[in-house]
């Protein structure tokens, strides 16, 4: 019996592997930046989602600056 082919996200061919990284954050600016730095330098196609839970340590501004 043939198994069905795996379906990926719409628009992605078999050579276009995508990875989504979800990072929760609350007042951990320095740890967050250490985590994000290698991810943003990775040339692979990926999506990074940072969930800032209302922290007051400047994480939001730091992430915005890194994304710019």
N, C-alpha and C positions, 0 to 999 in steps of 0.2 A: 504494500500500500504506500502510495506517495504521500509524503508529508507536505503540508502547505509551506510556501516560502515565507520567511519572516518579513513582515511589513515594517518599514521604517517611517520616520516623519515625512510628511508630504514634501515633495521636491528634492528629497535626498536620494541620490543614487547609491549603489553599493560601495562606491569609492569615497563617499562623503560621510565619514563617521562624525557624528556630533555628540558632544558631551555637555550636559547641563550640570553645573555645580551650584548648590544652594548652601549659603553660609549664614547661619544665624549669628547675630552680634548684639551684645549689650555691654557697653563700656569696656571694650577690649580692643581699643584702637591699634596698639602696637602689634598685638597678635594677629589682628585682622590684616594689617598691612604686610606682615611677614607671610601670611597665607596667600594673599592676593598677588604679590609681586611675581612669583614664578608663573602663576596662572595667566596673567595678562601678557607675559612674554612668550607664552606657548603659541607657536604659529598655527596649531591645529584649530579647526573650526569648533568653537564652543560658546556656551552662554554662561555667564556668571551672574547669579542673583544673590545680592546681599540683603538680608532681612534685618534692618536696624530697628530694634525694639525700643525706640525712644531714648537711647543712651544720650549722655550729656558730655561725653569725652572728646567730641570732635570727629567721631568715626564717619559720620555722614559727609562732612566736608572733605575729609581725607579721601574717601572713596570717589567722590565727585572729581576731585583733582586728579586722581589716578586714572579715571576713565576719560578725562579730557585729552 
